[in-house]
């Protein structure tokens, strides 16, 4: 079981790196303070799906990290 969690953590880490690099850069600058950066931009459905997938993969990575780190899996 421990080997499976290690493999899952490594795969999720590599996938997380790829997913983060696929995100479009959001150079808001000083406009991010007042919320003006979101005034004229909207998220496309592809980016929304990419965000959801990134959240799920990061959750899997964090769960695997806690399971291995606290020794809950033997």
N, C-alpha and C positions, 0 to 999 in steps of 0.2 A: 504494500500500500504506500509506503514511504517513497518508493521508486516512482510510482505513478504520480504522486504529488510533485516530486522534483521535476519530472518530465513536463507536467502541466505548467509548472511555474516557469520553466525555461521557455516553453513554447509561447506562453502568454507574455513573457518579457520581450521576446523577439517581435511578436505581433504588435505589442504596445509601441515599440520603437517605430515600426513601419507606419502604424496608424497615426502617431503623432507627427511624423514627417509628412504625411499626406495632407494634413490640415493646411488650409490657406492662411497666410500670415495676416495678422490683424494689427497693423500699425496704427493704433488709435491716436497715440500721442497725447497731447494735453486735452483733446476733446473728450477723452474717456472720463475725465473728472466730472463734468457737468452732464454727462449722458448724451451729448450732442453727436457722438460717434454712431449711435444707433438710429439717428433720425432718418437718414436716407438709405440705409442698407437693410436688407432682409436676408435671412438664411434660406438657401435653396434646400430642396428636399434631400439631395445627395449629401450635403454637409450635415443636415440633421441626422441622417442615418449614420454617417461617419462618427458624429458625436455620441450617439447611443451605443454604437459598437465599441468605441473607445472607453466609455463608462463601464460597460459589461466586462471587457477584457481587463481593465484596471481593477475591478472588483474581484475577479478571479485571481489576479496576481496578488492582491492584498490578502485575500483569504488563505491562499497557499503560503504566503510569507508568515502569517500568524500561526498557521498550523505547524509549520516546520520550526519556526522560531521558538514557540512555547513548548515544543515537544509533545504536542497532542496526538501525533501520529507516530506509531512505532512500527 
